[in-house]
Amino acid sequence: MAATQVDLAILATAVRQAGGEPAQVAHVLALFHQRLIADGQPSPQTLYVYRTTGAAASSEPSAPAPSARPRLLLAFLSADAAVSFAQRTGLARVPRLLPLSLARVLAIVLQQPAMRALHIAYDDVPAANGLPSGWHVSRAEMLALFAIDSGVV
């Protein structure tokens, strides 16, 4: 099975497990691609995310565990933009990039309830809110796209 088919199967399974209709997968992926094109962005085969370790972790005893904190999945359209943003903002000098398909990124957000949003970055320059300009999709919006009851997930 090709990687693309595997990623589609993973997304369909995540949608089904969340109580949605796997038949929506192709429609939602098409909507994402259309939105990116409408915003003047390329329709990516791969998005780039990274994980930081060490300095970004809080040592405060009152801080919630990393898995319990609301999280944001920040995905970039290019590896260069991901590295530049991490270095520019001090998140990591040498970030560990993870190339993922859009289907895999959507599956991650659906499978992790602490993931409150997906932000697809269009550049590497942080705005006033600390994020680069781009498309911010809340978890609630994503659940609605897949016809998933947000009270269940």
C-alpha positions as CSV (number, residue, x, y, z in Angstrom):
1,M,0.0,0.0,0.0
2,A,1.5,3.4,-1.0
3,A,2.2,5.9,1.8
4,T,-0.6,8.2,0.6
5,Q,-3.1,5.3,0.9
6,V,-1.8,4.4,4.3
7,D,-2.3,8.0,5.5
8,L,-5.8,8.1,4.0
9,A,-6.6,4.9,5.9
10,I,-5.2,6.3,9.1
11,L,-7.4,9.5,8.7
12,A,-10.5,7.4,7.9
13,T,-9.9,5.3,11.0
14,A,-9.4,8.4,13.1
15,V,-12.6,9.9,11.8
16,R,-14.6,6.7,12.4
17,Q,-13.2,6.3,15.9
18,A,-14.2,9.9,16.7
19,G,-17.8,9.1,15.5
20,G,-17.6,10.7,12.1
21,E,-18.2,9.5,8.6
22,P,-15.1,8.3,6.8
23,A,-16.8,9.1,3.5
24,Q,-16.1,12.8,4.4
25,V,-12.3,12.3,4.2
26,A,-12.0,13.1,0.5
27,H,-14.3,16.1,0.7
28,V,-12.5,17.6,3.7
29,L,-9.1,17.1,2.1
30,A,-10.4,18.8,-1.1
31,L,-11.7,21.7,1.1
32,F,-8.3,22.1,2.7
33,H,-6.5,22.1,-0.7
34,Q,-9.0,24.6,-2.1
35,R,-8.6,27.0,0.9
36,L,-4.8,26.9,0.6
37,I,-5.0,27.7,-3.2
38,A,-7.5,30.5,-2.5
39,D,-5.1,32.0,0.0
40,G,-2.4,32.0,-2.7
41,Q,-0.5,29.1,-1.2
42,P,0.7,25.9,-2.9
43,S,-1.4,22.8,-2.3
44,P,1.2,20.7,-0.3
45,Q,2.0,17.1,-0.6
46,T,3.9,17.4,2.6
47,L,3.6,19.6,5.7
48,Y,6.4,20.1,8.2
49,V,6.0,20.0,11.9
50,Y,8.6,19.8,14.7
51,R,9.0,18.9,18.3
52,T,11.0,20.8,20.7
53,T,12.5,19.3,23.9
54,G,14.3,20.5,26.9
55,A,14.2,24.3,27.3
56,A,10.6,24.6,26.2
57,A,9.4,22.3,28.9
58,S,8.1,23.9,32.1
59,S,9.6,22.9,35.4
60,E,6.8,24.5,37.5
61,P,5.1,22.0,39.8
62,S,1.7,23.7,39.2
63,A,2.0,23.4,35.4
64,P,-0.3,20.8,33.9
65,A,1.3,17.8,32.4
66,P,2.2,18.3,28.7
67,S,-0.5,15.9,27.6
68,A,-3.2,17.7,29.6
69,R,-2.4,21.2,28.3
70,P,-4.3,22.6,25.4
71,R,-2.0,22.3,22.4
72,L,-1.6,23.7,18.9
73,L,-0.2,21.8,16.0
74,L,1.9,24.2,14.0
75,A,2.5,23.0,10.4
76,F,4.6,24.7,7.8
77,L,4.4,24.5,4.0
78,S,8.1,24.2,3.7
79,A,11.0,22.7,5.7
80,D,12.9,26.0,5.3
81,A,10.1,28.0,6.9
82,A,9.8,25.6,9.8
83,V,13.5,25.7,10.6
84,S,13.6,29.5,10.2
85,F,10.6,30.1,12.5
86,A,12.1,27.8,15.2
87,Q,15.4,29.5,15.1
88,R,13.9,33.0,14.9
89,T,11.6,32.5,17.9
90,G,14.1,30.5,20.0
91,L,12.0,27.4,20.0
92,A,15.0,25.3,18.9
93,R,18.3,26.0,17.3
94,V,18.1,22.7,15.3
95,P,14.5,21.5,15.3
96,R,13.6,17.9,14.5
97,L,11.4,18.2,11.5
98,L,8.7,15.7,10.8
99,P,7.4,15.6,7.2
100,L,3.7,14.6,7.3
101,S,0.9,14.5,4.7
102,L,-2.1,16.6,5.3
103,A,-4.2,13.5,6.0
104,R,-1.7,12.5,8.7
105,V,-1.8,16.0,10.2
106,L,-5.6,15.9,10.4
107,A,-5.5,12.4,11.9
108,I,-3.1,13.6,14.7
109,V,-5.5,16.5,15.6
110,L,-8.5,14.1,15.7
111,Q,-6.7,11.5,17.8
112,Q,-5.3,13.9,20.4
113,P,-8.1,15.6,22.4
114,A,-5.6,18.1,23.9
115,M,-4.9,19.3,20.4
116,R,-7.1,22.4,20.2
117,A,-6.1,23.7,16.8
118,L,-4.1,23.3,13.7
119,H,-2.3,26.3,12.4
120,I,-0.9,26.0,8.8
121,A,1.8,28.6,8.6
122,Y,2.2,30.6,5.3
123,D,5.6,32.1,6.2
124,D,8.2,32.1,9.0
125,V,7.7,35.6,10.5
126,P,6.0,35.6,13.9
127,A,3.0,38.0,14.1
128,A,1.9,39.8,17.3
129,N,0.3,36.6,18.6
130,G,3.6,34.7,18.2
131,L,2.4,32.6,15.3
132,P,3.3,33.1,11.7
133,S,0.6,34.3,9.3
134,G,-1.5,31.4,8.1
135,W,-4.7,29.5,8.4
136,H,-5.9,28.7,12.0
137,V,-8.4,25.8,12.2
138,S,-9.9,25.1,15.6
139,R,-10.6,21.6,16.8
140,A,-14.3,22.5,16.8
141,E,-14.2,23.6,13.2
142,M,-12.3,20.4,12.2
143,L,-14.8,18.2,14.0
144,A,-17.7,20.0,12.2
145,L,-16.0,19.4,8.8
146,F,-16.0,15.7,9.5
147,A,-19.5,15.8,11.0
148,I,-18.2,14.7,14.4
149,D,-20.2,15.6,17.5
150,S,-17.8,17.8,19.6
151,G,-19.5,16.6,22.8
152,V,-18.2,13.1,22.1
153,V,-14.6,13.9,21.3
